[in-house]
Amino acid sequence: MTGSGRLGLVRDRDDHGQARCVIALDAMGGDHGPGAVVPAALNYLKRHPQVVLILVGDEARIRSHLSGKGLPERLQVRHTTQEVGMDEPPSKALRNKKDSSMRVAIDLVKGGEADACVSAGNTGALMATARFVLKTLPHIDRPAICTAVPSLRGHTHVLDLGANVDCTAEHLFQFAVMGSELVAVVDGIERPKVALLNIGQEEIKGNEQVKQAHELLSRSQLNYVGYVEGDGIYLEDIDVIVTDGFVGNVALKSSEGVAKYIARMLKAHFNRNWLTRLSGLVALPVLKGFRRATDPRRYNGASLLGLRGIVVKSHGGADALAFEHAIAIAEQEVEASIPQRIGDQVGRHLAQAHYRESA
């Protein structure tokens, strides 16, 4: 297992002599704080004997959610005196909250005490703090937020989802390489299909930034398949969809709204009278399958790609089940050495694309 800054560090090992994966959890972040993070950690440890979790935050509040049983094996607490508010300005959190649960969890990754960090806290503060503490990888100008969304073929990874409102063509190219490397590892796809989100599939459509990114990607050795429209996120056979953070965030939030609208409309129509309620009982297995397939909790966990360390952003409203999925993503990225893979590949792909341009 590899990580950032771990040379010479003595790590806890399992019964087979393998170094355990250590993940720091921001226990105070999100709408539910330790009320969601602590049960998620306890449940996760039951099924993953190779993992050690560090709960970072107010120790008294954390222990109050342990039912007086004390700390189980492979669970640690790192006490902090501050926390970052969900609507707190990133600059204020970065400047004044050096002992916040978010900052200390990221510091643990920087110092080599943890392999990854998971937080449901303030997205802007998390990105700013992670970028300041961990720094970006070589050839990466800006980190990007990437997550999987459900689609007809299973799921599709989309980035950026809000970290970068304004992007250049080279930024989009870097996002494409990072997303492709992530999917190659986590989904086991040798050459992931990469597409650019656009207002049409014709080459004449799109702004200059998207058109220039299209040219860069066309010259690269990525498995670039061209433009895709918004509905293609859910309908097309594509593994990675690239866009700037403004468009990506709007697309994600719009999709979440549509999913909630459909769920509420179905519930309202099935509850109209005794006949519709009876039909709802008949359709219950189908409805449960649909709800499970589209349950956002099972897709929770967005990767902050491009950093010299692993940071996963959980949804602020995540419950214990959702937070468990975010922990799983962090572990997966640790085992796959995602930062190292991205660092190795971005420079190579950029050089090849520019070489083809000059040839």
ROMARMAR-847652 format. One record per residue: residue in one letter; x, z, y of N, C-alpha, C, O in turn. Coordinates in steps of 0.02 Angstrom, whole numbers, plus 50000, padded with zeros to 5 digits. Layout:
// ROMARMAR-847652
A:X:Z:Y:X:Z:Y:X:Z:Y:X:Z:Y
...
// end
This chain:
// ROMARMAR-847652
M:50042:50000:49941:50000:50000:50000:50044:50000:50062:50094:50036:50064
T:50026:49961:50110:50065:49957:50171:50025:49982:50229:49964:49987:50226
G:50059:49997:50283:50025:50021:50343:50071:50017:50402:50127:49990:50396
S:50050:50044:50459:50091:50039:50519:50132:50103:50526:50105:50158:50528
G:50197:50094:50531:50240:50151:50545:50243:50203:50490:50241:50262:50505
R:50248:50183:50426:50245:50232:50372:50311:50238:50333:50313:50271:50282
L:50364:50207:50356:50426:50211:50319:50449:50283:50315:50455:50317:50366
G:50463:50306:50255:50488:50373:50245:50435:50427:50244:50451:50486:50233
L:50373:50409:50253:50319:50459:50253:50300:50476:50181:50287:50431:50141
V:50297:50540:50165:50278:50562:50098:50202:50564:50095:50170:50601:50132
R:50172:50524:50052:50100:50518:50049:50072:50554:49987:50106:50558:49936
D:50011:50579:49993:49975:50607:49936:49964:50553:49884:49950:50495:49901
R:49970:50571:49820:49963:50521:49767:49910:50542:49717:49898:50602:49707
D:49879:50492:49685:49827:50507:49636:49859:50523:49568:49920:50528:49563
D:49817:50529:49517:49842:50548:49450:49886:50495:49419:49923:50509:49372
H:49883:50433:49445:49922:50378:49418:49985:50365:49459:50020:50316:49448
G:49998:50408:49508:50058:50400:49548:50051:50352:49606:50100:50339:49641
Q:49991:50326:49618:49980:50279:49673:49968:50317:49738:49932:50367:49739
A:49998:50292:49792:49988:50324:49857:49915:50316:49877:49887:50262:49875
R:49885:50372:49898:49815:50370:49916:49805:50339:49985:49848:50344:50028
C:49748:50306:49994:49728:50278:50057:49700:50334:50101:49655:50369:50080
V:49727:50342:50161:49706:50395:50207:49669:50364:50266:49697:50321:50301
I:49608:50385:50277:49567:50357:50331:49545:50413:50378:49517:50464:50356
A:49557:50404:50443:49536:50452:50493:49467:50433:50519:49455:50376:50537
L:49421:50481:50520:49352:50469:50542:49339:50506:50607:49348:50567:50612
D:49318:50469:50657:49297:50499:50720:49229:50533:50708:49177:50501:50709
A:49231:50598:50696:49171:50634:50675:49122:50646:50732:49064:50664:50719
M:49144:50638:50793:49101:50654:50850:49068:50592:50880:49024:50598:50923
G:49089:50533:50860:49064:50471:50890:48995:50453:50864:48973:50475:50812
G:48960:50411:50903:48895:50386:50882:48838:50431:50903:48848:50484:50932
D:48778:50408:50889:48718:50445:50909:48709:50510:50868:48680:50558:50893
H:48734:50510:50806:48722:50567:50762:48784:50611:50751:48778:50666:50723
G:48843:50588:50771:48903:50628:50765:48915:50653:50695:48906:50615:50647
P:48936:50716:50687:48951:50742:50620:48890:50744:50574:48897:50749:50513
G:48830:50740:50602:48770:50739:50560:48767:50678:50515:48735:50680:50463
A:48799:50624:50535:48803:50564:50493:48871:50557:50460:48876:50537:50402
V:48924:50573:50498:48992:50561:50473:49010:50607:50415:49039:50585:50366
V:48992:50671:50420:49011:50719:50367:48978:50702:50300:49013:50697:50250
P:48911:50692:50297:48882:50673:50232:48908:50606:50207:48914:50597:50146
A:48923:50560:50252:48951:50496:50230:49019:50507:50197:49033:50476:50145
A:49060:50550:50227:49125:50564:50199:49120:50597:50130:49155:50578:50083
L:49075:50646:50124:49067:50681:50060:49043:50633:50006:49069:50635:49950
N:48996:50590:50022:48971:50542:49972:49024:50492:49953:49030:50473:49895
Y:49063:50470:50002:49114:50419:49988:49169:50447:49942:49192:50412:49897
L:49188:50508:49953:49242:50538:49912:49221:50545:49839:49263:50542:49794
K:49156:50554:49827:49133:50561:49757:49146:50498:49717:49157:50502:49656
R:49144:50441:49749:49150:50377:49713:49218:50343:49722:49231:50291:49692
H:49261:50372:49764:49325:50340:49777:49382:50391:49773:49404:50418:49823
P:49405:50405:49712:49455:50456:49701:49524:50440:49731:49567:50484:49735
Q:49534:50378:49752:49598:50358:49780:49602:50365:49855:49651:50345:49886
V:49550:50395:49886:49546:50399:49959:49550:50471:49983:49521:50516:49952
V:49585:50482:50038:49585:50545:50074:49554:50532:50143:49572:50483:50176
L:49509:50575:50164:49476:50566:50228:49493:50624:50274:49495:50682:50253
I:49506:50608:50338:49520:50659:50389:49463:50657:50440:49454:50607:50474
L:49426:50712:50444:49372:50717:50493:49402:50743:50559:49430:50798:50561
V:49397:50703:50611:49428:50719:50675:49373:50739:50724:49328:50700:50738
G:49379:50800:50752:49328:50822:50800:49324:50897:50804:49370:50932:50783
D:49270:50922:50832:49258:50993:50840:49251:51026:50771:49202:51013:50736
E:49299:51067:50751:49300:51094:50683:49238:51135:50667:49212:51132:50612
A:49215:51175:50715:49157:51217:50703:49095:51175:50689:49057:51191:50643
R:49085:51122:50728:49027:51079:50717:49033:51041:50652:48983:51030:50617
I:49093:51020:50636:49104:50984:50572:49088:51029:50513:49052:51009:50467
R:49114:51091:50514:49104:51137:50458:49031:51158:50452:49009:51177:50398
S:48994:51156:50507:48923:51175:50504:48883:51126:50462:48827:51141:50440
H:48911:51066:50450:48877:51016:50409:48903:51015:50337:48885:50971:50298
L:48945:51062:50320:48972:51066:50252:48935:51116:50209:48955:51129:50153
S:48881:51143:50235:48838:51190:50197:48875:51251:50172:48857:51280:50121
G:48926:51271:50208:48962:51332:50190:49003:51327:50127:49025:51378:50100
K:49014:51267:50102:49050:51258:50038:49125:51252:50048:49163:51250:50000
G:49146:51249:50111:49217:51240:50123:49236:51167:50115:49194:51124:50100
L:49299:51152:50126:49323:51083:50122:49335:51063:50049:49372:51096:50014
P:49304:51010:50027:49318:50985:49959:49386:50953:49956:49418:50941:50008
E:49409:50940:49896:49473:50907:49886:49473:50839:49920:49423:50803:49919
R:49529:50821:49949:49540:50756:49983:49500:50749:50048:49492:50693:50073
L:49477:50804:50076:49444:50803:50141:49480:50852:50187:49487:50911:50170
Q:49502:50828:50244:49538:50869:50292:49501:50869:50359:49460:50824:50372
V:49516:50918:50401:49487:50921:50468:49544:50925:50519:49589:50966:50511
R:49541:50884:50570:49588:50887:50626:49547:50906:50688:49507:50866:50713
H:49559:50965:50713:49519:50991:50770:49538:50957:50835:49597:50948:50850
T:49488:50939:50875:49499:50913:50942:49451:50949:50990:49401:50979:50969
T:49468:50947:51053:49429:50984:51103:49386:50939:51147:49347:50965:51189
Q:49391:50874:51139:49354:50828:51182:49318:50775:51140:49335:50764:51082
E:49268:50742:51169:49237:50684:51138:49218:50634:51192:49209:50652:51250
V:49213:50571:51173:49198:50517:51220:49123:50503:51218:49095:50492:51165
G:49092:50504:51277:49020:50490:51281:49006:50417:51266:49048:50373:51277
M:48946:50403:51241:48928:50335:51222:48925:50287:51281:48934:50227:51272
D:48913:50313:51341:48911:50269:51399:48967:50284:51449:48962:50267:51508
E:49019:50317:51425:49075:50335:51467:49119:50273:51481:49133:50235:51435
P:49140:50263:51544:49184:50206:51559:49248:50208:51519:49278:50261:51513
P:49269:50151:51489:49330:50150:51448:49392:50176:51485:49433:50211:51456
S:49397:50160:51549:49456:50181:51587:49459:50258:51592:49512:50287:51588
K:49401:50289:51601:49398:50362:51606:49415:50394:51539:49452:50443:51536
A:49389:50365:51485:49404:50392:51418:49478:50386:51403:49508:50431:51374
L:49508:50330:51422:49578:50318:51408:49623:50364:51449:49674:50387:51425
R:49603:50378:51510:49644:50418:51555:49635:50493:51546:49683:50531:51549
N:49573:50514:51533:49558:50586:51535:49541:50617:51467:49531:50678:51464
K:49537:50578:51414:49515:50606:51350:49568:50597:51296:49555:50568:51243
K:49627:50623:51310:49682:50615:51262:49675:50660:51201:49708:50649:51150
D:49631:50710:51205:49618:50753:51146:49548:50741:51120:49518:50786:51090
S:49522:50682:51133:49455:50665:51106:49462:50647:51032:49516:50628:51009
S:49407:50653:50996:49407:50636:50925:49426:50563:50915:49460:50546:50866
M:49404:50519:50960:49420:50448:50954:49495:50436:50963:49526:50402:50923
R:49523:50465:51016:49594:50454:51031:49639:50483:50976:49686:50450:50954
V:49624:50544:50953:49666:50575:50902:49661:50536:50836:49712:50529:50801
A:49602:50511:50818:49595:50472:50757:49639:50409:50760:49671:50391:50710
I:49641:50377:50818:49684:50318:50826:49757:50338:50827:49799:50302:50799
D:49773:50395:50859:49842:50419:50859:49867:50432:50788:49926:50422:50774
L:49823:50455:50744:49843:50467:50674:49865:50402:50640:49911:50402:50599
V:49832:50347:50657:49852:50282:50630:49920:50262:50660:49965:50240:50624
K:49926:50270:50725:49989:50254:50758:50047:50293:50729:50102:50266:50718
G:50036:50358:50717:50090:50400:50692:50102:50395:50618:50148:50427:50592
G:50061:50357:50581:50072:50348:50510:50039:50401:50466:50048:50400:50405
E:50001:50447:50497:49967:50498:50457:49904:50471:50425:49878:50499:50376
A:49878:50416:50451:49818:50383:50423:49831:50308:50420:49868:50280:50460
D:49799:50277:50371:49805:50204:50363:49755:50166:50405:49765:50108:50421
A:49700:50200:50424:49647:50166:50462:49605:50217:50498:49608:50277:50483
C:49566:50193:50546:49521:50236:50584:49452:50205:50584:49445:50144:50589
V:49400:50247:50578:49331:50224:50583:49295:50265:50636:49300:50327:50636
S:49261:50232:50681:49225:50267:50735:49159:50232:50750:49155:50171:50750
A:49107:50273:50762:49043:50247:50785:49035:50258:50860:48980:50252:50887
G:49089:50274:50893:49087:50290:50964:49081:50230:51009:49073:50173:50987
N:49087:50244:51073:49084:50196:51128:49129:50136:51113:49190:50143:51107
T:49099:50076:51108:49137:50016:51088:49192:49999:51138:49248:49986:51119
G:49175:50000:51203:49224:49983:51253:49283:50032:51253:49341:50012:51259
A:49268:50096:51247:49320:50147:51246:49363:50140:51183:49424:50148:51185
L:49331:50125:51127:49368:50118:51064:49415:50059:51068:49473:50065:51048
M:49392:50002:51094:49435:49944:51099:49492:49956:51148:49550:49940:51133
A:49477:49985:51205:49529:49998:51255:49581:50047:51229:49641:50037:51237
T:49558:50100:51197:49605:50150:51170:49646:50122:51113:49707:50133:51110
A:49614:50086:51068:49650:50058:51011:49703:50007:51034:49758:50005:51008
R:49684:49968:51084:49732:49918:51109:49790:49952:51144:49847:49930:51138
F:49776:50006:51182:49829:50041:51218:49876:50077:51169:49937:50075:51177
V:49848:50110:51119:49888:50150:51074:49924:50108:51022:49984:50117:51010
L:49888:50062:50990:49916:50024:50934:49951:49960:50955:49995:49936:50920
K:49931:49931:51011:49957:49867:51036:49933:49810:50992:49909:49820:50936
T:49940:49749:51018:49919:49690:50980:49977:49662:50939:50035:49675:50953
L:49959:49624:50888:50009:49592:50846:50044:49535:50883:50017:49511:50933
P:50103:49514:50860:50136:49456:50891:50090:49395:50890:50055:49383:50841
H:50091:49356:50944:50052:49294:50950:49978:49307:50962:49940:49259:50968
I:49957:49370:50965:49886:49385:50977:49880:49410:51049:49909:49460:51068
D:49841:49374:51089:49830:49394:51159:49778:49448:51165:49786:49495:51204
R:49724:49442:51126:49669:49489:51131:49641:49505:51061:49632:49460:51020
P:49626:49568:51048:49591:49584:50985:49520:49558:50988:49493:49545:51042
A:49489:49551:50931:49420:49527:50927:49381:49570:50878:49408:49598:50830
I:49316:49576:50891:49272:49614:50847:49239:49566:50798:49209:49516:50817
C:49245:49581:50734:49220:49536:50682:49178:49576:50632:49197:49631:50611
T:49121:49549:50613:49080:49580:50562:49044:49528:50520:49041:49469:50539
A:49018:49549:50464:48979:49504:50420:48905:49511:50437:48881:49566:50450
V:48870:49455:50436:48798:49455:50445:48767:49420:50384:48798:49376:50354
P:48706:49440:50364:48675:49409:50305:48659:49336:50316:48641:49316:50372
S:48665:49297:50264:48648:49226:50268:48619:49204:50200:48619:49243:50153
L:48595:49142:50197:48566:49118:50135:48616:49117:50078:48597:49125:50020
R:48680:49109:50093:48731:49106:50042:48762:49174:50028:48808:49180:49987
G:48738:49227:50061:48764:49293:50051:48778:49326:50118:48740:49368:50141
H:48834:49305:50149:48849:49329:50216:48899:49283:50250:48933:49244:50217
T:48903:49288:50315:48949:49249:50356:48983:49296:50405:48950:49339:50434
H:49048:49289:50415:49084:49329:50463:49084:49295:50531:49096:49235:50537
V:49069:49334:50583:49065:49307:50651:49111:49348:50696:49113:49409:50693
L:49147:49313:50740:49189:49344:50791:49199:49296:50849:49202:49236:50839
D:49203:49322:50910:49206:49390:50933:49135:49413:50950:49092:49373:50968
L:49123:49478:50943:49056:49504:50954:49050:49550:51014:49006:49592:51017
G:49095:49541:51062:49088:49579:51124:49151:49606:51155:49148:49634:51209
A:49208:49598:51122:49270:49625:51151:49296:49583:51209:49327:49609:51254
N:49282:49517:51207:49310:49471:51257:49255:49427:51285:49233:49380:51252
V:49234:49442:51345:49180:49403:51376:49204:49333:51394:49168:49284:51382
D:49263:49327:51422:49292:49263:51441:49351:49247:51396:49397:49288:51389
C:49351:49188:51365:49404:49169:51319:49430:49099:51334:49392:49056:51357
T:49493:49089:51321:49522:49022:51324:49517:48989:51255:49498:49021:51206
A:49535:48926:51253:49535:48890:51189:49584:48922:51140:49570:48927:51081
E:49642:48945:51166:49691:48976:51122:49665:49042:51094:49679:49059:51036
H:49628:49079:51134:49598:49141:51109:49551:49125:51050:49553:49159:50999
L:49509:49074:51058:49462:49056:51005:49500:49034:50942:49480:49048:50886
F:49556:48999:50953:49597:48977:50897:49625:49039:50860:49623:49042:50799
Q:49650:49087:50898:49676:49148:50867:49621:49185:50829:49633:49211:50775
F:49561:49187:50857:49505:49219:50823:49492:49184:50756:49479:49217:50705
A:49496:49118:50756:49483:49079:50695:49533:49097:50640:49515:49106:50582
V:49597:49102:50659:49648:49120:50610:49637:49190:50583:49642:49202:50523
M:49622:49237:50629:49611:49307:50607:49551:49312:50561:49554:49345:50509
G:49496:49278:50579:49437:49280:50537:49448:49248:50469:49424:49273:50418
S:49486:49193:50469:49500:49159:50406:49542:49202:50360:49529:49205:50300
E:49592:49236:50387:49634:49280:50346:49593:49339:50318:49601:49358:50260
L:49550:49367:50360:49508:49423:50337:49464:49402:50279:49460:49436:50228
V:49430:49346:50287:49383:49323:50235:49420:49303:50171:49394:49313:50116
A:49479:49273:50179:49517:49254:50120:49531:49313:50075:49532:49307:50014
V:49541:49371:50106:49557:49432:50068:49494:49467:50044:49486:49479:49984
V:49449:49483:50091:49392:49525:50072:49341:49488:50028:49307:49520:49988
D:49336:49422:50036:49288:49384:49996:49322:49344:49941:49288:49312:49900
G:49388:49344:49939:49424:49308:49886:49417:49233:49890:49417:49199:49839
I:49409:49206:49951:49402:49134:49960:49469:49105:49982:49496:49125:50033
E:49496:49058:49944:49563:49033:49957:49567:48998:50025:49614:49009:50062
R:49518:48955:50040:49518:48919:50105:49448:48926:50136:49405:48883:50128
P:49437:48980:50172:49372:48991:50203:49353:48935:50251:49395:48909:50288
K:49289:48917:50252:49264:48867:50298:49254:48899:50367:49220:48950:50373
V:49284:48869:50418:49282:48895:50486:49245:48847:50531:49255:48786:50527
A:49201:48873:50574:49163:48831:50620:49162:48863:50689:49170:48924:50696
L:49153:48821:50741:49145:48845:50810:49071:48845:50828:49036:48796:50817
L:49048:48901:50856:48978:48904:50878:48971:48863:50942:49009:48871:50989
N:48920:48819:50942:48911:48774:50998:48837:48760:51008:48795:48781:50967
I:48819:48726:51062:48750:48709:51077:48728:48645:51041:48671:48624:51050
G:48771:48616:51003:48754:48557:50964:48812:48540:50918:48866:48567:50925
Q:48801:48496:50870:48854:48477:50824:48891:48414:50844:48942:48397:50815
E:48865:48379:50895:48899:48319:50920:48961:48338:50960:48962:48389:50995
E:49013:48297:50956:49076:48312:50988:49071:48311:51064:49113:48341:51097
I:49021:48277:51092:49015:48273:51165:48985:48337:51194:48988:48347:51255
K:48957:48380:51153:48924:48440:51177:48972:48499:51181:49023:48502:51147
G:48954:48547:51225:48994:48607:51232:49033:48608:51297:49043:48555:51328
N:49057:48667:51317:49099:48671:51377:49171:48654:51360:49188:48642:51302
E:49213:48651:51412:49282:48630:51402:49321:48678:51357:49363:48657:51318
Q:49306:48742:51363:49340:48792:51321:49327:48778:51247:49374:48780:51207
V:49264:48764:51229:49247:48751:51159:49277:48684:51136:49301:48679:51080
K:49275:48634:51179:49303:48568:51161:49378:48572:51149:49404:48542:51102
Q:49413:48610:51191:49485:48617:51182:49501:48657:51119:49549:48642:51083
A:49461:48708:51105:49471:48746:51043:49458:48701:50983:49493:48706:50932
H:49408:48657:50988:49393:48609:50935:49454:48565:50920:49470:48552:50863
E:49488:48543:50974:49548:48501:50964:49604:48541:50930:49636:48515:50884
L:49615:48602:50951:49666:48644:50920:49651:48655:50846:49696:48649:50804
L:49589:48672:50831:49570:48686:50762:49574:48624:50718:49591:48627:50659
S:49557:48566:50747:49560:48503:50710:49631:48486:50690:49642:48453:50639
R:49680:48508:50730:49750:48493:50714:49781:48546:50669:49838:48538:50646
S:49745:48600:50657:49774:48655:50618:49764:48643:50543:49732:48595:50522
Q:49794:48687:50503:49786:48683:50431:49731:48729:50406:49723:48739:50346
L:49692:48757:50452:49633:48795:50432:49581:48747:50404:49582:48687:50418
N:49536:48773:50364:49482:48732:50336:49425:48729:50387:49371:48757:50379
Y:49440:48692:50442:49394:48688:50498:49343:48633:50485:49361:48576:50470
V:49278:48651:50491:49224:48603:50474:49185:48580:50536:49136:48544:50529
G:49207:48600:50596:49175:48575:50657:49128:48625:50690:49135:48686:50681
Y:49081:48597:50728:49033:48639:50765:48975:48662:50721:48958:48630:50671
V:48946:48718:50740:48885:48742:50709:48840:48770:50763:48864:48800:50811
E:48775:48761:50757:48728:48789:50805:48707:48859:50783:48724:48882:50728
G:48670:48893:50826:48653:48962:50814:48618:48975:50749:48631:49026:50716
D:48573:48930:50729:48537:48942:50666:48583:48936:50605:48567:48961:50551
G:48639:48902:50614:48687:48893:50560:48721:48957:50538:48748:48961:50484
I:48719:49008:50582:48747:49073:50563:48715:49098:50499:48748:49129:50457
Y:48651:49085:50492:48612:49111:50435:48595:49058:50383:48579:49075:50326
L:48600:48994:50402:48577:48941:50357:48632:48898:50328:48622:48869:50274
E:48689:48892:50361:48741:48847:50339:48790:48880:50291:48796:48941:50288
D:48824:48838:50252:48875:48862:50204:48942:48867:50241:48986:48824:50233
I:48949:48919:50281:49009:48929:50322:49032:49002:50313:48991:49048:50309
D:49097:49011:50310:49124:49078:50298:49141:49115:50363:49132:49176:50367
V:49166:49079:50413:49187:49110:50476:49159:49069:50534:49169:49008:50537
I:49126:49102:50581:49100:49069:50641:49133:49101:50701:49132:49163:50708
V:49162:49060:50745:49201:49083:50801:49165:49070:50867:49137:49016:50877
T:49166:49119:50911:49137:49110:50977:49169:49162:51024:49207:49205:51002
D:49153:49158:51089:49178:49209:51135:49133:49271:51129:49079:49268:51100
G:49156:49326:51157:49121:49389:51148:49053:49392:51182:49009:49428:51160
F:49045:49355:51237:48981:49355:51272:48927:49323:51228:48875:49352:51216
V:48941:49262:51205:48892:49226:51164:48883:49262:51097:48827:49268:51072
G:48937:49287:51068:48932:49320:51003:48890:49383:51006:48851:49395:50960
N:48898:49422:51059:48859:49483:51064:48785:49468:51075:48742:49502:51047
V:48771:49418:51117:48701:49399:51129:48669:49375:51064:48613:49393:51048
A:48706:49334:51026:48680:49307:50963:48667:49364:50914:48615:49364:50880
L:48713:49412:50910:48705:49468:50863:48645:49511:50882:48604:49527:50839
K:48639:49530:50946:48585:49573:50967:48517:49537:50962:48467:49568:50945
S:48517:49472:50975:48455:49434:50967:48433:49433:50894:48374:49440:50879
S:48481:49425:50850:48465:49424:50779:48439:49491:50755:48392:49494:50716
E:48470:49545:50780:48446:49612:50761:48374:49622:50786:48333:49653:50752
G:48360:49597:50846:48293:49602:50874:48242:49564:50833:48187:49589:50821
V:48260:49504:50812:48214:49464:50771:48200:49498:50704:48143:49500:50681
A:48252:49527:50674:48243:49562:50610:48196:49621:50617:48152:49632:50575
K:48204:49660:50671:48160:49717:50683:48088:49694:50698:48040:49725:50677
Y:48083:49639:50735:48016:49611:50751:47979:49591:50687:47920:49607:50679
I:48014:49556:50643:47983:49534:50580:47961:49594:50539:47906:49596:50511
A:48004:49644:50534:47988:49704:50495:47927:49740:50523:47883:49760:50485
R:47924:49747:50588:47867:49782:50619:47803:49742:50614:47749:49771:50605
M:47808:49676:50621:47748:49634:50616:47720:49635:50545:47660:49639:50535
L:47765:49633:50495:47743:49636:50426:47707:49703:50412:47655:49704:50381
K:47737:49757:50437:47707:49823:50426:47638:49827:50460:47591:49854:50431
A:47633:49801:50521:47570:49803:50557:47515:49763:50522:47458:49785:50517
H:47533:49704:50497:47484:49661:50464:47462:49689:50396:47404:49684:50378
F:47509:49719:50360:47491:49748:50295:47448:49811:50304:47412:49830:50257
N:47451:49843:50362:47413:49904:50374:47347:49893:50411:47316:49941:50434
R:47325:49831:50417:47265:49817:50456:47202:49845:50424:47159:49871:50459
N:47195:49839:50358:47135:49864:50324:47152:49876:50250:47209:49866:50229
W:47102:49898:50212:47116:49916:50142:47136:49856:50101:47176:49863:50054
L:47110:49796:50118:47128:49736:50080:47200:49716:50091:47236:49699:50045
T:47222:49719:50155:47291:49701:50170:47339:49753:50141:47394:49736:50120
R:47317:49817:50141:47360:49869:50111:47367:49858:50036:47420:49870:50007
L:47313:49836:50004:47316:49822:49933:47363:49763:49919:47402:49764:49871
S:47359:49712:49961:47404:49655:49952:47477:49675:49965:47523:49648:49935
G:47485:49725:50009:47552:49751:50021:47581:49785:49960:47641:49779:49946
L:47539:49821:49923:47562:49853:49862:47583:49802:49810:47633:49811:49775
V:47545:49747:49806:47562:49693:49759:47630:49661:49778:47670:49644:49735
A:47640:49654:49844:47701:49621:49868:47759:49669:49876:47813:49648:49897
L:47750:49732:49859:47801:49783:49871:47869:49767:49842:47919:49776:49877
P:47875:49743:49779:47941:49726:49753:47977:49672:49794:48037:49676:49805
V:47938:49622:49817:47967:49569:49858:47989:49597:49925:48043:49581:49950
L:47947:49639:49955:47963:49668:50020:48025:49712:50016:48067:49712:50061
K:48031:49751:49962:48089:49793:49953:48153:49752:49946:48205:49769:49973
G:48148:49697:49909:48206:49653:49902:48226:49622:49968:48286:49617:49983
F:48177:49602:50007:48190:49573:50073:48222:49625:50119:48270:49611:50154
R:48195:49685:50117:48221:49738:50161:48293:49755:50142:48335:49767:50186
R:48307:49757:50078:48375:49773:50056:48423:49717:50077:48479:49732:50100
A:48403:49655:50069:48447:49598:50086:48463:49595:50160:48516:49572:50180
T:48415:49617:50201:48425:49612:50274:48439:49680:50306:48441:49685:50367
D:48449:49732:50267:48460:49799:50293:48526:49800:50331:48579:49792:50301
P:48525:49810:50397:48586:49809:50437:48635:49864:50417:48695:49859:50432
R:48611:49918:50385:48656:49971:50365:48707:49947:50314:48764:49971:50311
R:48687:49898:50273:48731:49872:50221:48781:49821:50247:48823:49797:50210
Y:48776:49806:50311:48824:49761:50343:48861:49797:50399:48894:49766:50441
N:48854:49864:50400:48884:49902:50455:48960:49904:50448:48987:49909:50393
G:48993:49900:50505:49066:49903:50505:49095:49839:50532:49096:49788:50497
A:49119:49841:50594:49151:49783:50625:49225:49795:50632:49246:49848:50656
S:49265:49747:50612:49338:49754:50615:49365:49735:50683:49345:49684:50712
L:49410:49776:50710:49445:49759:50771:49509:49723:50751:49561:49755:50740
L:49505:49658:50747:49560:49618:50721:49611:49603:50776:49593:49595:50835
G:49674:49598:50756:49727:49580:50803:49769:49639:50826:49816:49630:50864
L:49754:49699:50802:49792:49759:50820:49846:49773:50768:49844:49748:50712
R:49895:49814:50788:49948:49834:50741:49925:49895:50700:49964:49942:50690
G:49866:49894:50678:49837:49949:50639:49764:49932:50627:49736:49886:50658
I:49732:49968:50582:49664:49953:50561:49615:50000:50595:49619:50061:50588
V:49568:49971:50633:49515:50009:50665:49449:49976:50650:49443:49915:50659
V:49400:50013:50626:49334:49986:50610:49282:50020:50653:49280:50082:50658
K:49241:49980:50685:49188:50005:50728:49122:50008:50690:49098:49957:50666
S:49094:50068:50684:49028:50076:50654:48976:50071:50709:48990:50087:50767
H:48916:50049:50691:48861:50048:50740:48848:50118:50766:48850:50167:50728
G:48834:50124:50830:48823:50189:50860:48766:50228:50830:48767:50289:50828
G:48715:50192:50806:48657:50226:50777:48661:50232:50701:48611:50246:50669
A:48720:50223:50673:48728:50223:50600:48710:50290:50570:48728:50343:50596
D:48674:50287:50513:48662:50348:50474:48718:50354:50422:48766:50317:50424
A:48711:50402:50376:48764:50415:50328:48778:50353:50284:48836:50337:50271
L:48725:50320:50260:48734:50261:50218:48771:50206:50255:48817:50176:50228
A:48752:50194:50317:48785:50142:50356:48858:50159:50368:48901:50116:50364
F:48871:50222:50384:48940:50242:50398:48984:50236:50335:49043:50220:50340
E:48955:50249:50277:48992:50238:50214:49017:50167:50208:49073:50154:50186
H:48974:50119:50227:48994:50049:50223:49052:50034:50270:49095:49993:50254
A:49053:50066:50328:49109:50057:50374:49173:50085:50345:49226:50055:50352
I:49169:50142:50311:49228:50170:50278:49254:50122:50224:49314:50112:50217
A:49208:50092:50187:49227:50045:50134:49264:49986:50162:49312:49962:50131
I:49243:49961:50220:49278:49905:50251:49349:49925:50270:49396:49886:50260
A:49356:49985:50297:49423:50008:50316:49468:50012:50255:49526:49990:50257
E:49443:50040:50200:49484:50045:50140:49504:49976:50114:49561:49965:50094
Q:49456:49930:50116:49469:49862:50093:49525:49830:50134:49569:49796:50106
E:49524:49840:50199:49575:49810:50242:49643:49843:50232:49695:49810:50237
V:49643:49908:50217:49706:49942:50203:49738:49912:50140:49797:49895:50140
E:49699:49907:50087:49725:49882:50024:49750:49810:50030:49795:49789:49994
A:49719:49772:50076:49737:49701:50084:49791:49691:50137:49812:49634:50148
S:49812:49744:50171:49863:49739:50224:49843:49687:50276:49883:49643:50293
I:49782:49692:50301:49755:49642:50347:49798:49632:50409:49812:49574:50426
P:49821:49684:50445:49862:49670:50505:49925:49630:50489:49943:49585:50526
Q:49957:49647:50433:50018:49611:50415:50003:49538:50400:50040:49493:50421
R:49949:49525:50364:49931:49456:50347:49916:49416:50411:49938:49359:50418
I:49878:49446:50456:49861:49411:50518:49924:49398:50559:49933:49343:50585
G:49967:49448:50564:50029:49440:50602:50072:49384:50574:50104:49347:50612
D:50074:49377:50508:50114:49324:50476:50085:49255:50488:50122:49206:50496
Q:50018:49250:50489:49986:49185:50488:49971:49155:50557:49972:49094:50565
V:49957:49197:50607:49937:49169:50672:49992:49127:50702:49980:49071:50725
G:50054:49152:50703:50109:49114:50731:50120:49049:50694:50134:48997:50725
R:50115:49050:50628:50125:48990:50588:50073:48937:50604:50090:48878:50613
H:50010:48957:50608:49957:48909:50622:49962:48882:50693:49949:48823:50705
L:49980:48924:50741:49988:48901:50810:50043:48850:50815:50036:48798:50847
A:50100:48863:50782:50156:48817:50784:50137:48750:50753:50156:48698:50779
Q:50101:48751:50698:50081:48689:50665:50033:48648:50708:50039:48587:50712
A:49986:48683:50741:49938:48648:50783:49973:48615:50842:49958:48558:50859
H:50020:48650:50874:50055:48621:50932:50104:48567:50909:50117:48519:50946
Y:50133:48574:50849:50178:48522:50823:50140:48457:50812:50165:48403:50829
R:50080:48461:50785:50039:48402:50774:50019:48369:50840:50012:48308:50844
E:50009:48411:50891:49991:48384:50956:50047:48343:50986:50036:48291:51018
S:50110:48366:50976:50166:48332:51006:50193:48275:50962:50231:48233:50985
A:50171:48273:50900:50196:48222:50853:50166:48153:50869:50182:48104:50836
// end
